[in-house]
């Protein structure tokens, strides 16, 4: 089986990953809006939430692919991590630190 790399995936694959994870960011923004955490009509905050969610969704997709997780489970994890946004990045940082530091011992 050929080695997977980020350039071997189609535009359509990246499109659904970014769309699904950004949608999670929109849902997160809406929840924050409802709870009074963000101001209404703050498009920059919404855009920032969507960009962060799209980024973490792509990272989650790569991790799912590397772990061999099936597509439906991968899609669910991409959406969840997109909703988590920066919290998901924090968790991924902790995971990477444990993995890297664990290999150094």
Secondary structure as UniProt FT lines:
FT   HELIX           6..8
FT   HELIX           11..34
FT   TURN            35..36
FT   TURN            40..41
FT   HELIX           43..67
FT   HELIX           71..84
FT   HELIX           86..104
//
